[in-house]
């Protein structure tokens, strides 16, 4: 975990934005630093979470479509599209977050 943090500036010095998840068992933040954005999802429950979506009204992210690359965790991930304000609504990066699972996803502007 320390190696991952050291390799990604957003995890060390990036702004922290807490996302609305619509699931009380899912904690999610968006970390943004100059040149990098990282999405973190943590399932705090003993069951997989599939009924969720992520929302933030504005952030420091540039408007556009982002590819999602796993830093920690695996699966198939959907692209993210942000508004002019850097926000997004009802984004579902993956179908399911495993029980007690953590996903760390790098967002790269296409």
C-alpha positions in Angstrom: 0.0 0.0 0.0 2.9 2.4 0.8 4.4 1.7 -2.6 1.0 2.5 -4.3 0.8 5.8 -2.4 4.3 6.7 -3.3 3.7 6.1 -7.0 0.7 8.3 -7.2 0.9 12.0 -6.3 -2.9 12.3 -6.0 -2.8 9.8 -3.1 -0.2 11.8 -1.2 -0.9 15.5 -1.9 -4.1 15.6 -3.8 -7.3 17.4 -2.9 -9.8 15.2 -1.2 -13.4 15.2 -2.4 -15.9 12.9 -0.6 -18.4 11.5 -3.1 -22.1 10.8 -2.6 -22.5 7.0 -3.0 -26.2 6.3 -2.3 -25.0 3.3 -0.3 -24.3 3.6 3.4 -21.8 0.8 3.3 -19.7 2.3 0.6 -17.1 5.1 1.2 -15.7 6.9 -1.8 -13.3 9.7 -2.4 -11.8 11.5 -5.4 -8.2 12.6 -5.0 -6.9 15.2 -7.4 -3.4 16.5 -7.8 -1.8 18.4 -10.6 -1.9 16.0 -13.5 -3.6 13.0 -11.8 -7.0 12.0 -10.5 -7.6 8.9 -8.4 -11.0 7.4 -7.4 -11.1 5.3 -4.2 -14.0 3.0 -3.3 -14.1 1.1 0.0 -16.8 -1.4 0.8 -17.2 -1.3 4.6 -19.6 -4.3 4.7 -19.4 -8.1 4.6 -21.5 -8.3 1.5 -20.8 -7.2 -2.1 -22.3 -3.8 -3.1 -24.0 -3.5 -6.5 -26.7 -0.9 -5.8 -24.7 2.3 -5.8 -23.8 5.3 -7.9 -21.2 8.1 -7.4 -22.0 11.8 -7.6 -20.1 15.1 -7.1 -21.4 18.4 -8.3 -17.9 20.0 -9.0 -14.3 19.2 -8.7 -10.9 20.3 -10.0 -11.1 17.7 -12.8 -11.2 19.0 -16.4 -14.3 18.4 -18.4 -14.1 15.4 -20.7 -14.1 11.6 -20.8 -11.7 9.6 -18.6 -10.4 6.1 -19.0 -10.4 4.1 -15.8 -7.3 2.0 -15.0 -7.0 -0.1 -11.8 -4.2 0.7 -9.4 -5.6 -1.7 -6.8 -8.3 -4.3 -7.5 -9.5 -5.8 -10.8 -12.5 -5.9 -13.0 -14.1 -4.2 -15.9 -14.5 -0.4 -15.5 -16.7 2.1 -17.2 -15.3 5.4 -18.6 -16.2 8.5 -16.6 -17.5 11.7 -18.2 -17.2 15.0 -16.3 -19.1 18.3 -16.8 -17.6 21.7 -17.3 -17.5 22.1 -13.5 -15.6 18.8 -13.1 -18.6 17.0 -11.7 -20.5 13.9 -12.5 -23.7 12.2 -11.6 -24.9 8.6 -11.1 -21.5 7.2 -12.2 -21.1 3.4 -11.7 -17.5 2.5 -12.3 -18.0 -1.3 -11.9 -21.0 -3.6 -11.4 -20.0 -4.7 -7.9 -17.6 -3.7 -5.1 -16.5 -6.9 -3.3 -17.2 -7.4 0.4 -14.6 -5.5 2.5 -13.0 -4.7 -0.9 -11.0 -1.6 -1.9 -10.7 -0.3 -5.4 -8.2 2.4 -6.3 -8.7 3.6 -9.8 -6.6 6.0 -11.9 -8.6 8.4 -14.1 -6.9 9.4 -17.4 -8.3 12.1 -19.7 -8.8 10.6 -23.2 
